[in-house]
Amino acid sequence: MEKKPTSLLVIFSLIFLSFCIAETQCSRKHQRQQLGHHFYKAKLLSKSKANSGMKTGNFRAIRHVNRARIHRQDGLKEQDRIETLPGQPQVEFSQFGGYVTVDKQAGRALYYYFVEADQHHKSKESMPLLLWLNGGPGCSSLAYGAMQELGPFRVHSDGKTLYRNRYSWNNAANVLFLESPAGVGFSYSNTTSDYDKSGDRRTAEDSYVFMVNWLERFPEYKGREFYISGESYAGHYVPQLAHTILYHNKKSNKTIINLKGIIIGNALINDETDERGMYDFFASHALISDESNRKVQQYCDFSPNASAQSSKLCDEVMDAIEKNTYYLDIYNIYAPLCSNTSLTARPKKASIMNFDPCSDYYVYAYLNRPDVQEAMHANVTKLDHDWEPCSDVIKNWNDGSSTIIPLLEESMSNGLRVWIFSGDTDGRIPVTSTKYSIDKMKLPVKTGWHAWYLNGEVGGYTEVYKGDLTFATVRGAGHQVPSYQPKRALSMIMHFLGGSPLPNTSRYQ
């Protein structure tokens, strides 16, 4: 087992313990714990590989995907149709859920949940296809993206019934949620050694194979404008999948997938600036002293080639930081904590605009109901454990880059629309980190920093760079932006998909 730098262990303990205390139990992993844990595992791995000569940030598609991995999908779409989810309100759009095999020999299959666009706004035939990926690595896009962020439903406190999210992103697109890689959520492999081979490259390749097969199953979306979105560690997944799509389109000399753009939120982009920016955020938001931050920047080495051993002085300042942030939700520094994890006999009054900090528990209960799993066509017989929001079977992450900046630059050079957004109350990958990472790209500014508006209020701030890169903050949002600011998040994604700038005057919505 590799030796972990003490400073990183301290921060992981900080994140883990604050949520265990807040949620009263530590037996089940949630996204916040897993994000901190896997974020550091991946970063440590990239540092280890960098020291052994690996070219970090030099992601490449493994190989041209063999057509043998693309299979006939006749009749499978209708088999995947979800007539209704248990406890859901009536809706007018179609839902689908099921498996796409990405490696027949290994028995590796990825689970998806798909909601077609709500047709109140446009003709369904003209609306784009949007893929959403959660990060971790190892956390479920069904648990978070679909059920707590941008999906059409949220789970009531009884763990049995659902209520509508009127700011669902299927108001703007046909939205596809993917549980990836195998071992996450309902996705599985019949070859258990696959779980020890997880990493950035395997994830990108399998996600690409999934998409090509899924489009065979849903041929009406072939040629449709396609966009990839995600948050946190999906800051790696999204541009890596975009790279893989561009590679195969060029290799085949045809448009296999009509990729038009990518958008990532509170995203892991560049390790060194991401980490330095986190401590600057802590200091600027009065979570730690300026002196503590000065010591962090002086004594802690965040560079890709840093030694695996941290200094005693770095350890000491990290201990002090732990004491000062012990009882905070570091993923939304102003949010309340979950104080009661129990389900309620009757649903509590729910509000889309006021995110319930105990939602993890409601979703866990709901997605482990046999009737829900049957309705969603989840093949639970393939799993030897409860469905989990973050994977317990993925123990290793075998490759990771210290930066994905070259892939963002590649997307821009290929004419893709690239947006990066940041909830401004997230302390884990905060707005300062993202600004520092973008600054590393040294892009000329096209449209200077200014407020954007929704309903006469500041929705956040934005800056546009030459090369079609837009950076946008979302005011009052934590790490999971659509959870905390669903209306602003929907406005943002509508402008992204429409290729229009965020409104720079309060007269427009």
C-alpha positions in Angstrom: 0.0 0.0 0.0 1.5 3.3 -1.0 2.5 5.8 1.6 0.3 8.9 1.6 1.6 12.4 2.4 0.5 13.3 5.9 -0.9 16.7 4.7 -3.2 14.9 2.3 -4.3 12.4 5.0 -5.1 15.3 7.3 -7.4 17.0 4.8 -9.1 13.7 3.9 -9.7 13.2 7.6 -11.1 16.7 7.8 -13.6 16.0 5.1 -14.5 12.5 6.2 -15.0 13.3 9.9 -17.0 16.5 9.4 -19.5 14.6 7.4 -19.6 11.6 9.7 -20.3 13.9 12.6 -22.9 15.8 10.7 -24.7 12.7 9.4 -24.3 10.7 12.6 -23.0 7.6 10.9 -20.0 6.6 8.8 -20.9 3.1 7.6 -22.0 4.2 4.1 -20.0 6.3 1.8 -21.6 9.4 0.2 -20.4 11.6 -2.6 -18.7 14.1 -0.3 -16.6 11.5 1.4 -15.8 9.7 -1.8 -14.9 12.8 -3.7 -12.4 13.8 -1.1 -11.0 10.2 -0.8 -10.8 9.4 -4.5 -9.7 12.9 -5.4 -6.6 12.4 -3.3 -6.0 8.8 -4.4 -6.1 9.9 -8.0 -3.8 12.9 -7.3 -1.3 10.8 -5.4 -1.3 8.3 -8.2 -0.6 11.0 -10.8 2.3 12.3 -8.6 3.7 8.8 -8.2 3.5 8.1 -12.0 5.0 11.6 -12.7 8.0 10.8 -10.5 8.5 7.5 -12.3 8.5 9.1 -15.7 4.9 9.1 -16.8 4.0 12.1 -19.0 1.2 13.6 -16.9 -1.5 15.5 -18.8 -0.7 13.6 -22.0 -3.9 11.6 -22.2 -4.3 9.5 -25.4 -7.1 7.2 -26.6 -5.9 3.6 -26.0 -6.7 2.4 -29.5 -9.2 2.6 -32.2 -12.3 0.8 -31.0 -12.8 -2.5 -32.7 -16.2 -2.8 -34.5 -16.6 -6.1 -32.7 -17.5 -4.1 -29.6 -20.4 -2.5 -31.5 -23.5 -4.7 -31.4 -27.0 -4.9 -32.9 -29.5 -3.2 -30.6 -32.8 -4.2 -32.4 -35.8 -4.1 -30.0 -33.8 -3.2 -26.9 -35.0 0.4 -26.8 -38.6 -0.6 -26.1 -37.4 -3.2 -23.5 -35.7 -0.3 -21.7 -38.8 1.9 -21.6 -39.8 2.8 -18.0 -43.5 3.0 -17.9 -43.5 4.7 -14.5 -41.2 4.9 -11.5 -42.7 4.0 -8.1 -44.2 7.0 -6.4 -43.6 9.4 -9.3 -46.0 12.2 -10.3 -47.4 12.1 -13.8 -45.2 13.4 -16.6 -45.5 13.7 -20.4 -42.0 12.8 -21.4 -40.6 9.3 -21.9 -38.0 7.6 -19.7 -35.7 4.7 -20.3 -33.2 2.7 -18.3 -31.1 -0.4 -18.9 -27.7 -1.8 -19.8 -25.3 -1.4 -22.7 -22.6 -4.0 -22.9 -19.2 -2.5 -23.6 -17.1 -5.6 -23.4 -19.0 -8.9 -24.2 -16.0 -11.1 -23.4 -15.5 -9.7 -19.9 -19.3 -9.3 -19.3 -18.8 -5.6 -18.7 -22.0 -3.4 -18.9 -22.9 0.1 -18.1 -26.2 1.2 -16.7 -28.0 4.3 -18.1 -31.1 6.4 -17.2 -32.5 8.5 -20.0 -35.2 11.2 -19.9 -36.4 12.6 -23.2 -37.0 16.4 -23.4 -40.1 17.8 -22.0 -42.0 19.0 -25.0 -43.5 22.2 -23.6 -40.8 24.4 -25.1 -39.7 23.0 -28.4 -40.2 20.2 -30.8 -38.5 17.1 -29.4 -36.9 16.5 -32.8 -34.9 19.7 -32.6 -33.5 19.4 -29.0 -30.0 18.2 -28.4 -28.7 15.2 -26.6 -26.8 15.9 -23.4 -24.7 13.4 -21.4 -24.2 13.9 -17.7 -21.3 12.4 -15.8 -20.7 12.6 -12.0 -17.2 12.2 -10.7 -15.5 10.8 -7.6 -14.1 8.9 -9.4 -16.6 6.1 -8.5 -19.8 8.0 -7.8 -23.1 7.5 -9.5 -24.7 9.9 -12.0 -28.0 8.3 -11.0 -27.6 9.0 -7.3 -26.5 12.6 -7.8 -27.0 14.1 -11.2 -30.4 12.4 -11.8 -31.9 12.3 -8.3 -30.4 15.3 -6.6 -29.3 17.8 -9.2 -30.6 18.2 -12.7 -33.0 15.2 -13.2 -36.8 15.5 -13.5 -37.4 14.1 -10.0 -36.2 14.4 -6.4 -36.9 11.9 -3.6 -39.1 12.7 -0.7 -38.0 12.2 2.9 -40.0 8.9 3.1 -37.6 7.3 0.6 -40.7 6.0 -1.3 -42.1 8.9 -3.4 -40.8 11.5 -5.9 -41.6 15.1 -6.6 -41.0 17.1 -9.7 -38.0 19.3 -10.3 -39.5 22.0 -12.5 -35.9 23.2 -13.3 -34.8 19.8 -14.7 -32.4 20.0 -17.6 -34.7 18.0 -19.8 -36.4 21.4 -20.2 -33.4 22.2 -22.4 -32.3 18.8 -23.8 -32.7 15.1 -23.9 -30.6 14.1 -20.9 -28.7 10.8 -20.6 -27.2 9.8 -17.2 -24.4 7.2 -17.2 -23.1 5.2 -14.3 -19.4 4.8 -15.1 -17.0 3.1 -14.9 -18.2 -0.5 -14.3 -18.5 -1.1 -10.6 -20.3 2.3 -10.1 -24.0 2.1 -9.1 -25.8 -0.5 -11.2 -23.0 -0.9 -13.7 -21.0 -4.1 -13.4 -18.5 -6.6 -14.8 -18.7 -10.4 -14.6 -14.9 -10.3 -14.5 -14.1 -9.0 -11.0 -10.5 -8.2 -11.9 -12.0 -5.4 -14.1 -12.6 -3.4 -11.0 -8.8 -3.3 -10.3 -8.2 -1.9 -13.8 -10.3 1.2 -13.4 -8.8 4.5 -14.5 -9.2 7.5 -16.8 -8.4 5.7 -20.0 -10.6 2.7 -19.4 -13.4 5.0 -18.4 -13.1 7.1 -21.6 -12.9 4.1 -23.8 -15.9 2.3 -22.2 -17.9 5.5 -22.3 -17.2 5.9 -26.0 -18.2 2.3 -26.7 -21.4 2.9 -24.6 -22.3 6.0 -26.6 -21.8 4.3 -30.0 -23.9 1.3 -29.0 -26.5 3.5 -27.3 -27.0 5.5 -30.6 -27.6 2.2 -32.3 -30.3 1.5 -29.8 -31.7 5.0 -30.2 -31.0 5.7 -33.9 -33.2 8.8 -33.9 -30.4 10.6 -32.0 -27.7 9.8 -34.5 -26.6 13.0 -36.0 -28.3 15.0 -33.3 -26.2 17.7 -31.7 -24.4 16.1 -28.8 -22.9 17.7 -25.7 -21.1 16.3 -22.7 -21.5 17.7 -19.1 -20.3 16.8 -15.7 -18.9 18.0 -12.4 -15.9 17.4 -10.1 -13.7 14.5 -11.2 -15.8 14.6 -14.4 -13.5 17.5 -15.2 -11.3 14.5 -16.3 -14.1 12.3 -17.7 -15.7 14.9 -20.0 -12.7 16.2 -21.9 -11.2 12.7 -22.1 -14.4 11.4 -23.7 -14.5 14.4 -26.0 -10.9 13.6 -27.0 -11.9 10.0 -27.7 -14.8 11.0 -29.9 -12.7 13.5 -31.9 -10.1 10.8 -32.4 -12.5 8.2 -33.7 -14.3 10.7 -35.9 -11.0 11.7 -37.5 -9.8 8.1 -37.8 -13.0 7.0 -39.5 -13.1 10.2 -41.6 -16.8 10.6 -40.7 -18.9 12.0 -37.9 -19.7 9.0 -35.7 -20.9 11.2 -32.9 -21.9 14.8 -33.6 -20.1 16.4 -30.7 -20.6 20.1 -30.4 -19.4 21.1 -27.0 -18.5 20.3 -23.4 -19.3 21.9 -20.1 -17.8 21.1 -16.7 -18.6 22.4 -13.2 -16.4 22.8 -10.1 -14.1 20.6 -12.0 -10.7 19.0 -11.3 -8.6 20.6 -14.0 -5.0 21.2 -12.9 -3.8 19.7 -9.6 -1.4 22.4 -8.5 -3.7 25.4 -9.1 -6.7 23.5 -7.9 -5.0 22.8 -4.6 -3.5 26.2 -4.1 -6.8 27.8 -5.0 -8.6 25.8 -2.3 -6.5 27.3 0.5 -6.8 30.8 -0.9 -10.5 30.3 -0.9 -10.4 29.1 2.7 -8.5 32.3 3.7 -10.6 34.7 1.7 -13.8 33.3 3.2 -12.5 33.5 6.8 -12.2 29.8 7.3 -8.5 30.0 8.1 -6.2 32.8 8.9 -4.1 34.6 6.3 -1.1 33.4 8.3 -2.2 29.7 8.0 -2.6 30.2 4.3 0.8 31.8 4.0 2.3 28.8 5.7 0.5 26.4 3.4 1.8 28.1 0.4 5.3 28.3 1.8 5.7 24.8 3.3 3.5 22.5 1.2 4.5 21.4 -2.2 1.6 20.9 -4.6 3.6 20.6 -7.9 3.2 17.5 -10.0 6.7 16.4 -9.2 6.4 16.9 -5.5 8.0 14.4 -3.1 5.6 11.8 -1.6 6.8 13.0 1.8 5.4 16.2 3.2 7.3 18.5 5.6 6.8 18.7 9.3 5.8 22.4 9.0 3.2 21.5 6.3 1.8 18.8 8.6 1.5 21.3 11.5 -0.4 23.9 9.5 -2.7 21.2 8.1 -3.5 20.1 11.7 -4.6 23.7 12.5 -6.7 23.9 9.3 -8.5 20.6 10.4 -9.5 22.2 13.7 -10.9 25.3 12.0 -13.0 23.5 9.4 -14.1 20.4 11.4 -17.8 21.0 11.4 -18.2 22.5 7.9 -19.7 21.0 4.8 -16.6 21.9 2.7 -18.6 21.3 -0.5 -20.9 24.2 0.4 -19.5 26.3 3.2 -22.8 28.0 4.0 -25.1 25.0 3.8 -26.7 23.3 6.8 -25.6 19.8 7.7 -27.8 16.7 7.9 -28.7 16.2 11.6 -31.2 13.3 11.2 -30.6 10.5 8.8 -33.9 8.7 9.5 -36.6 8.5 6.9 -40.0 9.9 7.7 -43.3 8.0 7.7 -44.8 10.8 5.7 -42.9 13.1 3.3 -41.7 16.3 4.8 -42.6 19.5 2.9 -40.1 19.6 0.1 -38.7 22.6 -1.8 -36.7 22.5 -5.0 -35.2 25.9 -4.1 -34.1 24.7 -0.6 -31.9 21.6 -1.0 -32.4 19.1 1.8 -28.9 18.1 3.2 -30.2 14.6 4.0 -31.1 13.9 0.4 -28.4 11.2 0.1 -30.3 9.0 2.6 -33.6 9.4 0.8 -32.0 8.5 -2.6 -30.2 5.5 -1.0 -33.4 4.1 0.4 -35.4 4.7 -2.8 -32.8 3.1 -5.2 -32.5 0.1 -3.0 -36.2 -0.7 -3.2 -36.9 -3.9 -5.2 -39.8 -2.3 -7.0 -37.7 0.7 -8.1 -34.9 -1.5 -9.3 -37.4 -3.6 -11.3 -39.0 -0.5 -12.8 -35.6 0.8 -13.8 -34.5 -2.5 -15.3 -31.6 -2.7 -12.9 -30.1 -6.2 -13.0 -29.5 -6.4 -9.3 -28.6 -10.1 -9.5 -25.3 -9.0 -10.9 -24.4 -7.2 -7.7 -23.3 -8.9 -4.4 -24.2 -5.8 -2.3 -26.7 -3.0 -1.9 -26.7 -0.3 -4.6 -24.4 2.4 -3.3 -24.1 6.1 -4.3 -20.3 5.7 -4.5 -18.5 2.5 -5.3 -17.0 0.2 -2.7 -15.7 -2.3 -5.3 -13.3 0.1 -7.2 -10.2 0.0 -4.9 -7.6 1.3 -7.4 -7.4 4.1 -9.9 -4.7 3.1 -12.3 -4.1 6.3 -14.2 -4.7 9.9 -13.8 -3.2 13.1 -15.2 -2.0 16.1 -13.2 -3.8 18.3 -15.7 -6.4 18.2 -18.4 -5.6 21.6 -19.8 -4.2 20.2 -23.1 -7.5 18.4 -23.7 -9.5 21.6 -23.1 -7.2 23.3 -25.6 -7.7 20.4 -28.0 -11.5 20.7 -27.8 -11.2 24.5 -28.5 -8.9 24.0 -31.4 -11.4 21.5 -32.9 -14.2 24.1 -32.8 -16.1 22.7 -29.8 -17.9 25.0 -27.4 -16.2 24.8 -24.0 -17.8 26.2 -20.8 -16.5 25.9 -17.3 -18.8 26.8 -14.4 -18.3 27.2 -10.7 -20.6 27.3 -7.8 -19.1 30.1 -5.7 -19.7 28.5 -2.2 -17.9 25.3 -2.9 -14.6 24.9 -0.9 -13.5 21.6 -2.4 -12.8 22.8 -5.9 -13.6 26.4 -5.5 -13.9 29.3 -7.8 -10.4 30.5 -7.0 -9.0 27.1 -8.1 -10.9 27.2 -11.4 -9.7 30.8 -12.1 -6.1 29.9 -11.4 -6.4 26.8 -13.7 -7.9 28.9 -16.5 -5.1 31.5 -16.0 -2.6 28.7 -16.8 -4.0 28.6 -20.3 -3.0 32.2 -21.0 -6.0 33.0 -23.2 -6.7 36.5 -24.4 -10.0 37.9 -23.0 -12.8 38.4 -25.5 -15.5 39.7 -23.1 -14.4 41.0 -19.7 -15.6 40.0 -16.3 -19.2 41.0 -15.7 -22.4 40.0 -13.9 -25.0 37.8 -15.6 -28.6 38.0 -14.6 -31.8 36.0 -14.1 -35.1 37.5 -13.0 -33.5 40.9 -12.3 -30.9 39.4 -9.9 -27.2 38.6 -10.4 -27.0 34.9 -11.3 -23.3 35.0 -11.1 -20.3 36.4 -13.0 -18.8 35.4 -16.4 -15.8 36.0 -18.6 -15.4 34.8 -22.2 -12.0 34.0 -23.8 -10.8 33.8 -27.4 -11.2 30.3 -28.6 -14.8 29.9 -27.5 -14.1 29.3 -23.8 -16.7 30.7 -21.3 -16.2 30.8 -17.6 -19.3 31.3 -15.4 -19.9 31.4 -11.7 -23.2 30.5 -10.2 -24.0 32.7 -7.2 -25.0 30.9 -4.0 -24.2 27.4 -5.3 -22.1 24.7 -3.8 -20.2 21.8 -5.4 -23.4 20.3 -6.9 -24.6 23.5 -8.6 -28.1 22.4 -9.8 -28.9 21.1 -6.2 -28.4 24.5 -4.6 -29.3 26.9 -7.5 -31.6 24.9 -9.8 -33.1 27.9 -11.6 -29.8 29.6 -12.3 -28.3 26.3 -13.4 -31.1 25.7 -15.9 -30.6 29.2 -17.3 -26.9 28.6 -17.7 -27.3 25.2 -19.5 -29.9 26.8 -21.8 -27.5 29.5 -22.8 -24.7 27.0 -23.2 -26.8 24.7 -25.5 -28.1 27.6 -27.4 -24.7 29.0 -28.1 -25.7 32.4 -26.6 -23.8 34.4 -24.0 -25.2 34.7 -20.5 -27.4 37.8 -20.3 -25.4 40.9 -19.2 -28.3 43.1 -18.2 -31.1 42.6 -15.7 -33.7 43.5 -18.5 -33.2 40.1 -20.0 -33.7 36.6 -18.5 
